[in-house]
Amino acid sequence: APTRPMPWLHATDPMQQARDKMDAAFEFITKMGIPFYCFHDFDLVAEGSSIAESEKRLQAVVDYAKQKQAASGVQLLWGTANL
């Protein structure tokens, strides 16, 4: 069983999960006063069943992350690929 609750993982839709996780992360980051965040690509959103679907999901969540950055002032320090 999980050792801690992660309500952002309750949604069954991977894009909703990604937005919920981003909302929780930015809430925490802004409350802590942290000016930057980092990520690995598929830490943001689950991979799709194809490269095209994975890229589509990643682009959508990156666009959402940019909205969260603009609203909060938190900046991206780096993003990188999981290789």
C-alpha positions in Angstrom: 0.0 0.0 0.0 1.2 3.6 -0.6 3.0 5.2 2.3 1.4 8.5 1.8 -1.7 9.8 0.1 -1.3 11.3 -3.4 -4.8 12.7 -4.3 -3.4 14.0 -7.6 -3.2 10.3 -8.8 -6.9 9.6 -8.2 -8.1 10.6 -11.7 -8.1 7.8 -14.3 -7.4 10.1 -17.2 -3.6 10.6 -17.6 -4.0 14.2 -18.6 -6.2 15.0 -15.6 -3.6 13.2 -13.4 -0.9 15.4 -14.9 -2.8 18.6 -14.3 -3.7 17.6 -10.8 -0.1 16.7 -10.0 1.0 20.1 -11.5 -1.6 21.9 -9.4 -0.3 20.2 -6.2 3.3 20.8 -7.1 2.8 24.5 -7.7 0.7 24.9 -4.6 3.5 23.4 -2.5 6.3 25.3 -4.4 4.6 28.7 -4.0 3.7 28.1 -0.3 7.4 27.3 0.3 8.6 30.3 -1.6 10.8 28.3 -3.9 11.6 30.3 -7.0 12.5 27.4 -9.4 11.4 23.9 -10.2 12.9 21.1 -12.4 11.4 18.0 -14.0 12.1 15.0 -16.2 9.8 14.8 -19.2 7.6 11.8 -18.3 7.5 12.8 -14.6 5.0 15.3 -15.8 2.6 13.0 -17.6 2.3 9.3 -18.3 3.7 8.1 -21.6 1.1 7.3 -24.3 0.7 4.1 -26.3 2.8 5.6 -29.2 5.5 8.2 -29.6 3.0 10.5 -31.2 0.6 10.2 -28.3 3.4 10.6 -25.8 4.6 13.8 -27.6 1.0 15.1 -27.7 0.6 14.6 -24.0 3.9 16.1 -23.1 3.2 19.2 -25.2 -0.2 19.7 -23.5 1.2 19.4 -20.0 4.2 21.7 -20.9 1.6 24.3 -22.0 -0.2 23.9 -18.7 3.1 24.2 -16.8 3.8 27.5 -18.6 0.4 28.8 -17.4 1.2 27.8 -13.8 4.6 29.5 -14.1 3.0 32.7 -15.4 0.4 32.7 -12.7 2.9 32.0 -9.8 6.1 33.6 -10.9 7.9 30.3 -10.3 10.5 29.7 -13.1 11.8 26.5 -14.7 15.4 25.8 -13.7 15.7 22.9 -16.1 13.7 20.1 -17.8 15.4 17.0 -19.2 14.6 13.8 -20.9 14.4 10.4 -19.0 16.9 8.4 -21.0 
